[in-house]
Amino acid sequence: MPINQVEFTELEKHLSKKAKPALQLLAPELGKAYVIAITRDNCPACKRQKPKLDKLAKDMEEKHGNNAVFTRIHIKQPHGDTSESQRAKTTLNHYFYPTNLILIKTKDRGTIEYYRNASPAMTELKRNIENALKTATMLAKETN
């Protein structure tokens, strides 16, 4: 499964229609780990991370099927206009690009942030995805 690509402006439209926090929309199911990469136009670190994250997503799909869901939220910055980036930082509560999150859904608290880091090494991100999947699986079993 390729990484889902979401433009931040599209996410904003869904958020304004739903009255739910962004995290709730990004991680809707129990038993899965949701890996979110927040990227921006003209970001050198985002460009370097892209092929590495694509490979990690492919490897995780081979190992875990659709239980590790990857989404890239992309922020545009046309002609140096930072207004979309500022809105994204407020909505997604991040500062640096790329920022990677791992989210899991709980029955009693909704979606929670399991992990957050700016431009992590893929080995670190992979280890945290594996741990999040174990936790998500355990939480899903507890609710049945």
The first five atom37 places (N, CA, C, CB, O) and aatype in JSON, in Angstrom:
{
  "aatype": [12, 14, 9, 2, 5, 19, 6, 13, 16, 6, 10, 6, 11, 8, 10, 15, 11, 11, 0, 11, 14, 0, 10, 5, 10, 10, 0, 14, 6, 10, 7, 11, 0, 18, 19, 9, 0, 9, 16, 1, 3, 2, 4, 14, 0, 4, 11, 1, 5, 11, 14, 11, 10, 3, 11, 10, 0, 11, 3, 12, 6, 6, 11, 8, 7, 2, 2, 0, 19, 13, 16, 1, 9, 8, 9, 11, 5, 14, 8, 7, 3, 16, 15, 6, 15, 5, 1, 0, 11, 16, 16, 10, 2, 8, 18, 13, 18, 14, 16, 2, 10, 9, 10, 9, 11, 16, 11, 3, 1, 7, 16, 9, 6, 18, 18, 1, 2, 0, 15, 14, 0, 12, 16, 6, 10, 11, 1, 2, 9, 6, 2, 0, 10, 11, 16, 0, 16, 12, 10, 0, 11, 6, 16, 2],
  "atom_mask": [
    [1, 1, 1, 1, 1],
    [1, 1, 1, 1, 1],
    [1, 1, 1, 1, 1],
    [1, 1, 1, 1, 1],
    [1, 1, 1, 1, 1],
    [1, 1, 1, 1, 1],
    [1, 1, 1, 1, 1],
    [1, 1, 1, 1, 1],
    [1, 1, 1, 1, 1],
    [1, 1, 1, 1, 1],
    [1, 1, 1, 1, 1],
    [1, 1, 1, 1, 1],
    [1, 1, 1, 1, 1],
    [1, 1, 1, 1, 1],
    [1, 1, 1, 1, 1],
    [1, 1, 1, 1, 1],
    [1, 1, 1, 1, 1],
    [1, 1, 1, 1, 1],
    [1, 1, 1, 1, 1],
    [1, 1, 1, 1, 1],
    [1, 1, 1, 1, 1],
    [1, 1, 1, 1, 1],
    [1, 1, 1, 1, 1],
    [1, 1, 1, 1, 1],
    [1, 1, 1, 1, 1],
    [1, 1, 1, 1, 1],
    [1, 1, 1, 1, 1],
    [1, 1, 1, 1, 1],
    [1, 1, 1, 1, 1],
    [1, 1, 1, 1, 1],
    [1, 1, 1, 0, 1],
    [1, 1, 1, 1, 1],
    [1, 1, 1, 1, 1],
    [1, 1, 1, 1, 1],
    [1, 1, 1, 1, 1],
    [1, 1, 1, 1, 1],
    [1, 1, 1, 1, 1],
    [1, 1, 1, 1, 1],
    [1, 1, 1, 1, 1],
    [1, 1, 1, 1, 1],
    [1, 1, 1, 1, 1],
    [1, 1, 1, 1, 1],
    [1, 1, 1, 1, 1],
    [1, 1, 1, 1, 1],
    [1, 1, 1, 1, 1],
    [1, 1, 1, 1, 1],
    [1, 1, 1, 1, 1],
    [1, 1, 1, 1, 1],
    [1, 1, 1, 1, 1],
    [1, 1, 1, 1, 1],
    [1, 1, 1, 1, 1],
    [1, 1, 1, 1, 1],
    [1, 1, 1, 1, 1],
    [1, 1, 1, 1, 1],
    [1, 1, 1, 1, 1],
    [1, 1, 1, 1, 1],
    [1, 1, 1, 1, 1],
    [1, 1, 1, 1, 1],
    [1, 1, 1, 1, 1],
    [1, 1, 1, 1, 1],
    [1, 1, 1, 1, 1],
    [1, 1, 1, 1, 1],
    [1, 1, 1, 1, 1],
    [1, 1, 1, 1, 1],
    [1, 1, 1, 0, 1],
    [1, 1, 1, 1, 1],
    [1, 1, 1, 1, 1],
    [1, 1, 1, 1, 1],
    [1, 1, 1, 1, 1],
    [1, 1, 1, 1, 1],
    [1, 1, 1, 1, 1],
    [1, 1, 1, 1, 1],
    [1, 1, 1, 1, 1],
    [1, 1, 1, 1, 1],
    [1, 1, 1, 1, 1],
    [1, 1, 1, 1, 1],
    [1, 1, 1, 1, 1],
    [1, 1, 1, 1, 1],
    [1, 1, 1, 1, 1],
    [1, 1, 1, 0, 1],
    [1, 1, 1, 1, 1],
    [1, 1, 1, 1, 1],
    [1, 1, 1, 1, 1],
    [1, 1, 1, 1, 1],
    [1, 1, 1, 1, 1],
    [1, 1, 1, 1, 1],
    [1, 1, 1, 1, 1],
    [1, 1, 1, 1, 1],
    [1, 1, 1, 1, 1],
    [1, 1, 1, 1, 1],
    [1, 1, 1, 1, 1],
    [1, 1, 1, 1, 1],
    [1, 1, 1, 1, 1],
    [1, 1, 1, 1, 1],
    [1, 1, 1, 1, 1],
    [1, 1, 1, 1, 1],
    [1, 1, 1, 1, 1],
    [1, 1, 1, 1, 1],
    [1, 1, 1, 1, 1],
    [1, 1, 1, 1, 1],
    [1, 1, 1, 1, 1],
    [1, 1, 1, 1, 1],
    [1, 1, 1, 1, 1],
    [1, 1, 1, 1, 1],
    [1, 1, 1, 1, 1],
    [1, 1, 1, 1, 1],
    [1, 1, 1, 1, 1],
    [1, 1, 1, 1, 1],
    [1, 1, 1, 1, 1],
    [1, 1, 1, 0, 1],
    [1, 1, 1, 1, 1],
    [1, 1, 1, 1, 1],
    [1, 1, 1, 1, 1],
    [1, 1, 1, 1, 1],
    [1, 1, 1, 1, 1],
    [1, 1, 1, 1, 1],
    [1, 1, 1, 1, 1],
    [1, 1, 1, 1, 1],
    [1, 1, 1, 1, 1],
    [1, 1, 1, 1, 1],
    [1, 1, 1, 1, 1],
    [1, 1, 1, 1, 1],
    [1, 1, 1, 1, 1],
    [1, 1, 1, 1, 1],
    [1, 1, 1, 1, 1],
    [1, 1, 1, 1, 1],
    [1, 1, 1, 1, 1],
    [1, 1, 1, 1, 1],
    [1, 1, 1, 1, 1],
    [1, 1, 1, 1, 1],
    [1, 1, 1, 1, 1],
    [1, 1, 1, 1, 1],
    [1, 1, 1, 1, 1],
    [1, 1, 1, 1, 1],
    [1, 1, 1, 1, 1],
    [1, 1, 1, 1, 1],
    [1, 1, 1, 1, 1],
    [1, 1, 1, 1, 1],
    [1, 1, 1, 1, 1],
    [1, 1, 1, 1, 1],
    [1, 1, 1, 1, 1],
    [1, 1, 1, 1, 1],
    [1, 1, 1, 1, 1],
    [1, 1, 1, 1, 1]
  ],
  "atom_positions": [
    [[0.85, -1.17, 0.0], [0.0, 0.0, 0.0], [0.9, 1.23, 0.0], [-0.97, 0.0, 1.22], [1.74, 1.39, 0.89]],
    [[0.73, 2.1, -0.98], [1.55, 3.32, -1.0], [1.15, 4.27, 0.12], [1.41, 4.02, -2.37], [0.1, 4.12, 0.75]],
    [[2.0, 5.23, 0.35], [1.7, 6.24, 1.38], [0.55, 7.11, 0.87], [2.97, 7.12, 1.7], [0.58, 7.6, -0.25]],
    [[-0.46, 7.28, 1.72], [-1.57, 8.17, 1.38], [-1.04, 9.6, 1.36], [-2.76, 8.02, 2.39], [-0.37, 10.03, 2.3]],
    [[-1.35, 10.34, 0.32], [-0.93, 11.74, 0.22], [-2.14, 12.62, 0.49], [-0.29, 12.06, -1.19], [-3.16, 12.49, -0.19]],
    [[-2.04, 13.5, 1.46], [-3.12, 14.41, 1.8], [-2.58, 15.83, 1.79], [-3.74, 14.06, 3.2], [-1.58, 16.13, 2.45]],
    [[-3.22, 16.69, 1.04], [-2.85, 18.1, 1.07], [-3.46, 18.71, 2.33], [-3.33, 18.86, -0.23], [-4.61, 18.44, 2.66]],
    [[-2.7, 19.53, 3.02], [-3.18, 20.1, 4.27], [-4.5, 20.85, 4.08], [-2.13, 21.04, 4.85], [-5.37, 20.78, 4.94]],
    [[-4.65, 21.56, 2.98], [-5.89, 22.32, 2.76], [-7.1, 21.4, 2.69], [-5.78, 23.15, 1.47], [-8.19, 21.78, 3.11]],
    [[-6.92, 20.18, 2.16], [-8.02, 19.21, 2.13], [-8.35, 18.73, 3.55], [-7.67, 18.01, 1.22], [-9.52, 18.6, 3.91]],
    [[-7.33, 18.48, 4.35], [-7.54, 18.09, 5.74], [-8.28, 19.19, 6.49], [-6.19, 17.78, 6.43], [-9.19, 18.91, 7.27]],
    [[-7.9, 20.44, 6.25], [-8.59, 21.57, 6.88], [-10.08, 21.57, 6.57], [-7.97, 22.9, 6.43], [-10.89, 21.82, 7.45]],
    [[-10.45, 21.28, 5.31], [-11.86, 21.25, 4.92], [-12.62, 20.19, 5.71], [-12.0, 20.98, 3.42], [-13.73, 20.44, 6.17]],
    [[-12.02, 19.01, 5.86], [-12.67, 17.94, 6.63], [-12.79, 18.31, 8.1], [-11.9, 16.64, 6.48], [-13.8, 18.01, 8.75]],
    [[-11.77, 18.97, 8.61], [-11.8, 19.36, 10.02], [-12.89, 20.39, 10.28], [-10.45, 19.92, 10.45], [-13.56, 20.34, 11.32]],
    [[-13.07, 21.31, 9.36], [-14.08, 22.34, 9.58], [-15.49, 21.77, 9.5], [-13.92, 23.47, 8.55], [-16.42, 22.32, 10.09]],
    [[-15.65, 20.66, 8.76], [-16.98, 20.03, 8.65], [-17.28, 19.13, 9.84], [-17.07, 19.22, 7.36], [-18.45, 18.96, 10.19]],
    [[-16.27, 18.57, 10.47], [-16.47, 17.53, 11.49], [-16.39, 18.08, 12.9], [-15.46, 16.43, 11.32], [-17.06, 17.3, 13.59]],
    [[-16.0, 18.81, 13.49], [-15.77, 19.24, 14.86], [-14.95, 18.23, 15.65], [-17.09, 19.49, 15.54], [-15.1, 18.12, 16.87]],
    [[-14.09, 17.51, 14.97], [-13.2, 16.57, 15.65], [-11.77, 17.07, 15.54], [-13.34, 15.13, 15.05], [-11.4, 17.72, 14.56]],
    [[-10.96, 16.78, 16.55], [-9.55, 17.13, 16.42], [-8.91, 16.36, 15.25], [-8.79, 16.83, 17.74], [-9.37, 15.28, 14.88]],
    [[-7.86, 16.91, 14.68], [-7.18, 16.3, 13.53], [-6.77, 14.87, 13.82], [-5.96, 17.12, 13.13], [-6.9, 14.0, 12.96]],
    [[-6.26, 14.61, 15.0], [-5.79, 13.26, 15.31], [-6.89, 12.22, 15.19], [-5.19, 13.22, 16.7], [-6.64, 11.09, 14.76]],
    [[-8.11, 12.59, 15.57], [-9.22, 11.63, 15.5], [-9.52, 11.23, 14.06], [-10.47, 12.23, 16.15], [-9.87, 10.08, 13.79]],
    [[-9.38, 12.18, 13.13], [-9.62, 11.87, 11.72], [-8.5, 11.04, 11.12], [-9.79, 13.16, 10.92], [-8.73, 10.23, 10.22]],
    [[-7.29, 11.23, 11.61], [-6.13, 10.57, 11.03], [-5.93, 9.13, 11.5], [-4.91, 11.35, 11.34], [-5.21, 8.37, 10.86]],
    [[-6.56, 8.75, 12.59], [-6.4, 7.4, 13.13], [-7.77, 6.86, 13.56], [-5.41, 7.39, 14.34], [-8.08, 6.85, 14.75]],
    [[-8.57, 6.4, 12.61], [-9.95, 6.05, 12.93], [-10.2, 4.64, 13.48], [-10.74, 6.21, 11.73], [-11.27, 4.4, 14.04]],
    [[-9.24, 3.7, 13.33], [-9.52, 2.31, 13.7], [-8.63, 1.8, 14.82], [-9.38, 1.41, 12.5], [-7.46, 2.17, 14.92]],
    [[-9.21, 0.95, 15.66], [-8.44, 0.26, 16.69], [-7.54, -0.78, 16.04], [-9.39, -0.41, 17.73], [-7.84, -1.29, 14.96]],
    [[-6.43, -1.1, 16.7], [-5.57, -2.19, 16.26], [-4.56, -1.83, 15.18], [0.0, 0.0, 0.0], [-3.87, -2.72, 14.68]],
    [[-4.48, -0.57, 14.81], [-3.55, -0.15, 13.76], [-2.64, 0.95, 14.29], [-4.31, 0.33, 12.51], [-2.97, 1.66, 15.24]],
    [[-1.48, 1.07, 13.64], [-0.57, 2.19, 13.92], [-0.63, 3.1, 12.7], [0.91, 1.71, 14.22], [-0.47, 2.64, 11.57]],
    [[-0.84, 4.38, 12.93], [-0.94, 5.37, 11.87], [0.33, 6.23, 11.89], [-2.23, 6.25, 12.03], [0.59, 6.95, 12.86]],
    [[1.09, 6.15, 10.83], [2.33, 6.88, 10.71], [2.06, 8.11, 9.86], [3.48, 5.99, 10.1], [1.7, 8.0, 8.69]],
    [[2.24, 9.27, 10.44], [1.94, 10.53, 9.77], [3.25, 11.28, 9.53], [0.94, 11.39, 10.61], [4.01, 11.52, 10.47]],
    [[3.51, 11.64, 8.29], [4.67, 12.47, 7.95], [4.15, 13.84, 7.52], [5.54, 11.8, 6.8], [3.38, 13.94, 6.57]],
    [[4.57, 14.86, 8.22], [4.16, 16.23, 7.89], [5.31, 16.86, 7.11], [3.8, 17.07, 9.19], [6.41, 17.04, 7.64]],
    [[5.05, 17.19, 5.85], [6.09, 17.72, 4.96], [5.67, 19.05, 4.36], [6.41, 16.71, 3.85], [4.5, 19.44, 4.43]],
    [[6.64, 19.76, 3.78], [6.37, 21.08, 3.22], [7.14, 21.27, 1.91], [6.73, 22.18, 4.23], [8.21, 20.7, 1.72]],
    [[6.58, 22.08, 1.04], [7.28, 22.45, -0.19], [8.67, 22.98, 0.13], [6.47, 23.51, -0.96], [8.9, 23.62, 1.15]],
    [[9.61, 22.69, -0.77], [10.97, 23.23, -0.71], [11.69, 22.93, 0.61], [10.93, 24.7, -0.92], [12.52, 23.72, 1.05]],
    [[11.38, 21.81, 1.21], [12.03, 21.4, 2.45], [13.09, 20.36, 2.11], [10.98, 20.84, 3.49], [12.73, 19.24, 1.72]],
    [[14.37, 20.68, 2.23], [15.42, 19.73, 1.87], [15.37, 18.43, 2.68], [16.77, 20.37, 2.06], [15.57, 17.35, 2.12]],
    [[15.09, 18.52, 3.98], [15.01, 17.31, 4.81], [13.82, 16.45, 4.4], [14.91, 17.69, 6.31], [13.89, 15.22, 4.46]],
    [[12.72, 17.08, 3.99], [11.55, 16.33, 3.52], [11.89, 15.56, 2.25], [10.35, 17.28, 3.26], [11.5, 14.4, 2.09]],
    [[12.61, 16.2, 1.36], [13.02, 15.55, 0.11], [13.94, 14.36, 0.38], [13.73, 16.56, -0.82], [13.82, 13.32, -0.27]],
    [[14.85, 14.51, 1.34], [15.75, 13.4, 1.69], [14.99, 12.25, 2.34], [16.87, 13.89, 2.64], [15.31, 11.08, 2.12]],
    [[14.0, 12.59, 3.15], [13.27, 11.55, 3.87], [12.29, 10.78, 2.98], [12.52, 12.16, 5.02], [12.01, 9.61, 3.25]],
    [[11.77, 11.4, 1.95], [10.71, 10.81, 1.14], [11.03, 9.39, 0.66], [10.44, 11.69, -0.05], [10.23, 8.5, 0.92]],
    [[12.14, 9.13, -0.04], [12.39, 7.77, -0.51], [12.6, 6.78, 0.64], [13.59, 7.75, -1.42], [12.24, 5.61, 0.52]],
    [[13.18, 7.24, 1.73], [13.4, 6.37, 2.89], [12.06, 5.97, 3.51], [14.29, 7.07, 3.94], [11.86, 4.81, 3.88]],
    [[11.16, 6.94, 3.63], [9.85, 6.66, 4.21], [9.03, 5.77, 3.28], [9.1, 7.98, 4.5], [8.31, 4.89, 3.75]],
    [[9.14, 5.99, 1.98], [8.45, 5.13, 1.01], [8.91, 3.68, 1.16], [8.71, 5.62, -0.43], [8.09, 2.76, 1.14]],
    [[10.22, 3.47, 1.31], [10.76, 2.12, 1.48], [10.28, 1.51, 2.79], [12.3, 2.13, 1.43], [9.9, 0.34, 2.84]],
    [[10.3, 2.3, 3.86], [9.83, 1.81, 5.16], [8.37, 1.41, 5.07], [10.03, 2.88, 6.25], [7.98, 0.37, 5.61]],
    [[7.55, 2.21, 4.41], [6.12, 1.88, 4.27], [5.95, 0.55, 3.53], [5.36, 3.0, 3.51], [5.11, -0.27, 3.92]],
    [[6.72, 0.34, 2.49], [6.65, -0.91, 1.74], [7.08, -2.1, 2.6], [7.52, -0.84, 0.48], [6.42, -3.14, 2.6]],
    [[8.17, -1.94, 3.34], [8.64, -3.0, 4.22], [7.62, -3.33, 5.31], [9.97, -2.61, 4.85], [7.4, -4.49, 5.64]],
    [[7.01, -2.29, 5.88], [6.02, -2.52, 6.94], [4.77, -3.19, 6.39], [5.65, -1.19, 7.63], [4.16, -4.0, 7.08]],
    [[4.39, -2.86, 5.17], [3.23, -3.51, 4.57], [3.51, -5.0, 4.36], [2.86, -2.84, 3.23], [2.65, -5.84, 4.61]],
    [[4.71, -5.32, 3.9], [5.07, -6.73, 3.7], [5.02, -7.5, 5.01], [6.47, -6.85, 3.08], [4.61, -8.66, 5.04]],
    [[5.43, -6.87, 6.08], [5.49, -7.54, 7.39], [4.15, -7.51, 8.14], [6.55, -6.89, 8.25], [3.8, -8.48, 8.8]],
    [[3.4, -6.39, 8.03], [2.21, -6.21, 8.88], [0.92, -5.99, 8.09], [2.43, -5.04, 9.79], [-0.12, -5.7, 8.69]],
    [[0.96, -6.12, 6.79], [-0.24, -5.89, 5.99], [-0.71, -4.45, 6.13], [0.0, 0.0, 0.0], [0.09, -3.52, 6.11]],
    [[-2.02, -4.28, 6.28], [-2.57, -2.93, 6.36], [-2.69, -2.42, 7.81], [-3.93, -2.88, 5.7], [-3.43, -1.48, 8.07]],
    [[-1.96, -3.04, 8.73], [-2.01, -2.59, 10.13], [-1.12, -1.4, 10.42], [-1.63, -3.72, 11.03], [-1.27, -0.75, 11.46]],
    [[-0.2, -1.09, 9.52], [0.6, 0.13, 9.62], [0.19, 1.01, 8.45], [2.17, -0.18, 9.61], [0.5, 0.72, 7.3]],
    [[-0.5, 2.09, 8.76], [-1.05, 2.98, 7.74], [-0.2, 4.24, 7.67], [-2.54, 3.33, 8.04], [-0.03, 4.93, 8.67]],
    [[0.34, 4.54, 6.5], [1.21, 5.69, 6.31], [0.46, 6.8, 5.57], [2.49, 5.3, 5.54], [-0.19, 6.55, 4.56]],
    [[0.56, 8.01, 6.1], [-0.05, 9.18, 5.47], [0.95, 10.32, 5.47], [-1.37, 9.59, 6.2], [1.59, 10.61, 6.48]],
    [[1.09, 10.96, 4.33], [1.93, 12.15, 4.22], [1.0, 13.36, 4.1], [2.92, 12.06, 2.98], [0.22, 13.45, 3.16]],
    [[1.08, 14.27, 5.05], [0.31, 15.51, 4.99], [1.26, 16.57, 4.46], [-0.28, 15.92, 6.41], [2.26, 16.9, 5.09]],
    [[0.93, 17.1, 3.29], [1.84, 18.03, 2.63], [1.31, 19.46, 2.73], [2.04, 17.63, 1.16], [0.14, 19.74, 2.46]],
    [[2.21, 20.35, 3.12], [1.89, 21.77, 3.26], [2.54, 22.51, 2.09], [2.39, 22.34, 4.64], [3.73, 22.35, 1.82]],
    [[1.76, 23.32, 1.42], [2.29, 24.11, 0.3], [2.77, 25.47, 0.8], [1.22, 24.28, -0.79], [2.25, 26.02, 1.77]],
    [[3.77, 25.97, 0.1], [4.32, 27.27, 0.45], [4.62, 28.03, -0.86], [5.62, 27.12, 1.33], [5.78, 28.25, -1.2]],
    [[3.56, 28.41, -1.59], [3.77, 29.06, -2.88], [4.41, 30.45, -2.73], [2.45, 29.18, -3.62], [3.97, 31.27, -1.92]],
    [[5.42, 30.68, -3.51], [6.08, 31.99, -3.55], [6.51, 32.47, -2.17], [5.15, 33.01, -4.19], [6.49, 33.67, -1.89]],
    [[6.89, 31.53, -1.3], [7.35, 31.89, 0.03], [6.26, 32.25, 1.01], [0.0, 0.0, 0.0], [6.55, 32.68, 2.13]],
    [[5.0, 32.1, 0.63], [3.87, 32.4, 1.51], [3.79, 31.34, 2.6], [2.53, 32.48, 0.7], [3.55, 30.17, 2.3]],
    [[3.98, 31.72, 3.84], [4.0, 30.76, 4.95], [2.66, 30.62, 5.67], [5.05, 31.17, 5.94], [2.61, 29.97, 6.71]],
    [[1.6, 31.21, 5.15], [0.31, 31.18, 5.88], [-0.22, 29.76, 6.06], [-0.73, 32.03, 5.14], [-0.73, 29.43, 7.12]],
    [[-0.1, 28.91, 5.04], [-0.58, 27.53, 5.18], [0.25, 26.79, 6.21], [-0.54, 26.8, 3.82], [-0.28, 26.01, 7.01]],
    [[1.56, 27.02, 6.2], [2.44, 26.4, 7.18], [2.07, 26.82, 8.6], [3.9, 26.75, 6.88], [2.07, 26.0, 9.51]],
    [[1.76, 28.09, 8.79], [1.38, 28.57, 10.12], [0.08, 27.93, 10.59], [1.23, 30.1, 10.1], [-0.04, 27.56, 11.76]],
    [[-0.88, 27.79, 9.69], [-2.15, 27.13, 10.05], [-1.9, 25.67, 10.4], [-3.18, 27.24, 8.9], [-2.46, 25.14, 11.36]],
    [[-1.05, 25.01, 9.6], [-0.74, 23.6, 9.85], [-0.06, 23.42, 11.2], [0.16, 23.04, 8.73], [-0.37, 22.48, 11.94]],
    [[0.85, 24.31, 11.52], [1.55, 24.21, 12.8], [0.59, 24.36, 13.97], [2.65, 25.27, 12.9], [0.75, 23.69, 15.0]],
    [[-0.4, 25.21, 13.83], [-1.4, 25.37, 14.87], [-2.3, 24.13, 14.95], [-2.25, 26.64, 14.61], [-2.58, 23.63, 16.04]],
    [[-2.74, 23.65, 13.81], [-3.66, 22.51, 13.76], [-3.0, 21.21, 14.19], [-4.22, 22.36, 12.36], [-3.59, 20.44, 14.95]],
    [[-1.79, 20.96, 13.7], [-1.12, 19.69, 13.95], [-0.1, 19.74, 15.08], [-0.43, 19.23, 12.69], [0.52, 18.74, 15.42]],
    [[0.06, 20.93, 15.66], [0.92, 21.12, 16.83], [2.36, 20.65, 16.59], [0.33, 20.37, 18.02], [2.93, 19.91, 17.39]],
    [[2.94, 21.09, 15.49], [4.33, 20.77, 15.19], [5.09, 22.07, 14.89], [4.44, 19.77, 13.99], [4.49, 23.14, 14.8]],
    [[6.38, 21.95, 14.74], [7.17, 23.13, 14.39], [8.09, 22.86, 13.21], [7.99, 23.59, 15.59], [8.16, 23.67, 12.28]],
    [[8.8, 21.72, 13.23], [9.8, 21.42, 12.22], [9.24, 20.56, 11.09], [10.98, 20.71, 12.85], [8.21, 19.9, 11.24]],
    [[9.93, 20.61, 9.95], [9.62, 19.74, 8.81], [10.84, 18.9, 8.5], [9.18, 20.57, 7.56], [11.95, 19.43, 8.5]],
    [[10.68, 17.62, 8.22], [9.46, 16.85, 8.39], [9.28, 16.46, 9.87], [9.49, 15.6, 7.5], [10.25, 16.22, 10.58]],
    [[8.05, 16.4, 10.28], [7.72, 15.85, 11.59], [6.97, 14.55, 11.35], [6.86, 16.86, 12.45], [6.09, 14.48, 10.5]],
    [[7.34, 13.53, 12.11], [6.68, 12.23, 12.0], [5.96, 11.92, 13.3], [7.69, 11.12, 11.65], [6.51, 12.09, 14.39]],
    [[4.73, 11.46, 13.16], [3.91, 11.06, 14.29], [3.52, 9.6, 14.12], [2.65, 11.96, 14.43], [3.4, 9.11, 13.0]],
    [[3.31, 8.94, 15.23], [2.66, 7.63, 15.21], [1.46, 7.75, 16.13], [3.65, 6.45, 15.67], [1.59, 8.12, 17.3]],
    [[0.3, 7.45, 15.59], [-0.95, 7.54, 16.33], [-1.56, 6.16, 16.49], [-1.94, 8.5, 15.62], [-1.42, 5.3, 15.62]],
    [[-2.24, 5.95, 17.6], [-3.05, 4.74, 17.78], [-4.38, 5.17, 18.38], [-2.32, 3.68, 18.69], [-4.49, 6.2, 19.04]],
    [[-5.37, 4.36, 18.14], [-6.7, 4.66, 18.67], [-6.96, 3.79, 19.89], [-7.8, 4.43, 17.6], [-6.64, 2.6, 19.92]],
    [[-7.55, 4.42, 20.9], [-7.94, 3.7, 22.11], [-9.46, 3.77, 22.23], [-7.24, 4.3, 23.39], [-10.1, 4.66, 21.67]],
    [[-10.01, 2.85, 22.94], [-11.47, 2.84, 23.1], [-11.94, 3.97, 24.0], [-11.93, 1.5, 23.65], [-12.95, 4.62, 23.72]],
    [[-11.23, 4.19, 25.09], [-11.7, 5.16, 26.08], [-11.19, 6.59, 25.88], [-11.32, 4.69, 27.43], [-11.84, 7.53, 26.33]],
    [[-10.04, 6.78, 25.21], [-9.48, 8.12, 25.05], [-9.43, 8.59, 23.6], [-8.1, 8.16, 25.64], [-8.91, 9.67, 23.33]],
    [[-9.95, 7.8, 22.69], [-9.88, 8.16, 21.28], [-8.47, 7.99, 20.75], [0.0, 0.0, 0.0], [-7.73, 7.12, 21.21]],
    [[-8.1, 8.81, 19.81], [-6.77, 8.71, 19.21], [-5.75, 9.39, 20.11], [-6.76, 9.34, 17.8], [-5.97, 10.5, 20.6]],
    [[-4.63, 8.7, 20.3], [-3.54, 9.27, 21.09], [-2.26, 9.28, 20.27], [-3.34, 8.47, 22.4], [-2.07, 8.48, 19.35]],
    [[-1.41, 10.21, 20.62], [-0.11, 10.3, 19.99], [0.84, 9.37, 20.73], [0.43, 11.77, 19.99], [1.1, 9.54, 21.92]],
    [[1.36, 8.39, 20.02], [2.27, 7.41, 20.61], [3.72, 7.89, 20.51], [2.11, 6.05, 19.93], [4.53, 7.61, 21.39]],
    [[4.03, 8.61, 19.43], [5.41, 9.01, 19.14], [5.4, 10.27, 18.28], [6.19, 7.86, 18.42], [4.5, 10.47, 17.47]],
    [[6.42, 11.12, 18.47], [6.6, 12.32, 17.65], [8.09, 12.62, 17.59], [5.8, 13.55, 18.23], [8.79, 12.56, 18.6]],
    [[8.57, 12.94, 16.38], [9.96, 13.33, 16.23], [10.13, 14.1, 14.93], [10.89, 12.09, 16.25], [9.4, 13.87, 13.96]],
    [[11.08, 15.0, 14.9], [11.4, 15.75, 13.69], [12.54, 15.04, 12.99], [11.77, 17.22, 14.02], [13.63, 14.88, 13.54]],
    [[12.29, 14.62, 11.76], [13.29, 14.01, 10.9], [14.04, 12.85, 11.56], [14.26, 15.05, 10.46], [15.27, 12.87, 11.6]],
    [[13.33, 11.85, 12.07], [14.0, 10.75, 12.76], [14.73, 9.83, 11.78], [12.99, 9.94, 13.59], [14.42, 9.79, 10.59]],
    [[15.68, 9.08, 12.32], [16.31, 8.01, 11.54], [15.24, 6.95, 11.29], [17.57, 7.41, 12.3], [14.4, 6.71, 12.15]],
    [[15.28, 6.32, 10.14], [14.26, 5.32, 9.8], [14.33, 4.12, 10.74], [14.44, 4.86, 8.35], [13.3, 3.49, 10.99]],
    [[15.51, 3.78, 11.26], [15.59, 2.67, 12.22], [14.83, 3.0, 13.49], [17.06, 2.35, 12.55], [14.16, 2.13, 14.06]],
    [[14.92, 4.24, 13.94], [14.17, 4.66, 15.12], [12.68, 4.67, 14.85], [14.63, 6.05, 15.58], [11.89, 4.2, 15.67]],
    [[12.29, 5.19, 13.7], [10.87, 5.23, 13.35], [10.31, 3.82, 13.24], [10.66, 6.0, 12.03], [9.22, 3.54, 13.73]],
    [[11.06, 2.93, 12.59], [10.61, 1.54, 12.44], [10.42, 0.89, 13.81], [11.64, 0.73, 11.61], [9.4, 0.23, 14.05]],
    [[11.38, 1.06, 14.71], [11.28, 0.48, 16.05], [10.03, 0.99, 16.77], [12.53, 0.8, 16.88], [9.33, 0.21, 17.43]],
    [[9.75, 2.26, 16.64], [8.58, 2.83, 17.3], [7.27, 2.4, 16.64], [8.68, 4.34, 17.29], [6.25, 2.26, 17.32]],
    [[7.28, 2.18, 15.33], [6.09, 1.64, 14.66], [5.81, 0.23, 15.18], [6.27, 1.62, 13.11], [4.67, -0.11, 15.48]],
    [[6.86, -0.58, 15.27], [6.7, -1.96, 15.78], [6.11, -1.93, 17.2], [8.07, -2.7, 15.78], [5.2, -2.7, 17.51]],
    [[6.64, -1.06, 18.05], [6.13, -0.96, 19.42], [4.68, -0.46, 19.44], [7.02, -0.02, 20.26], [3.86, -0.96, 20.21]],
    [[4.37, 0.5, 18.59], [3.0, 1.03, 18.52], [2.04, -0.05, 18.04], [2.94, 2.26, 17.59], [0.91, -0.14, 18.52]],
    [[2.48, -0.87, 17.09], [1.61, -1.97, 16.61], [1.32, -2.97, 17.72], [2.26, -2.69, 15.42], [0.19, -3.44, 17.85]],
    [[2.32, -3.28, 18.52], [2.1, -4.19, 19.66], [1.09, -3.59, 20.63], [3.45, -4.48, 20.39], [0.18, -4.27, 21.1]],
    [[1.26, -2.31, 20.93], [0.34, -1.64, 21.85], [-1.06, -1.56, 21.26], [0.85, -0.23, 22.18], [-2.04, -1.82, 21.95]],
    [[-1.16, -1.2, 19.99], [-2.47, -1.09, 19.34], [-3.18, -2.44, 19.31], [-2.32, -0.55, 17.9], [-4.39, -2.51, 19.53]],
    [[-2.44, -3.5, 19.05], [-3.03, -4.85, 19.04], [-3.53, -5.23, 20.43], [-1.99, -5.89, 18.55], [-4.63, -5.77, 20.57]],
    [[-2.73, -4.93, 21.44], [-3.13, -5.22, 22.82], [-4.4, -4.44, 23.19], [-1.98, -4.89, 23.79], [-5.32, -4.99, 23.8]],
    [[-4.44, -3.17, 22.83], [-5.6, -2.35, 23.16], [-6.85, -2.84, 22.41], [-5.32, -0.89, 22.83], [-7.95, -2.79, 22.96]],
    [[-6.69, -3.29, 21.19], [-7.83, -3.79, 20.44], [-8.37, -5.07, 21.06], [-7.44, -4.04, 18.98], [-9.58, -5.28, 21.09]],
    [[-7.49, -5.92, 21.55], [-7.92, -7.18, 22.18], [-8.65, -6.91, 23.48], [-6.72, -8.1, 22.43], [-9.61, -7.6, 23.82]],
    [[-8.18, -5.9, 24.23], [-8.82, -5.57, 25.5], [-10.25, -5.08, 25.33], [-8.02, -4.52, 26.23], [-11.06, -5.2, 26.25]],
    [[-10.57, -4.55, 24.16], [-11.89, -3.98, 23.97], [-12.9, -5.02, 23.48], [-11.83, -2.83, 22.99], [-14.1, -4.76, 23.47]],
    [[-12.43, -6.18, 23.08], [-13.35, -7.24, 22.6], [-13.9, -8.07, 23.72], [-12.65, -8.16, 21.61], [-14.69, -8.99, 23.49]]
  ]
}
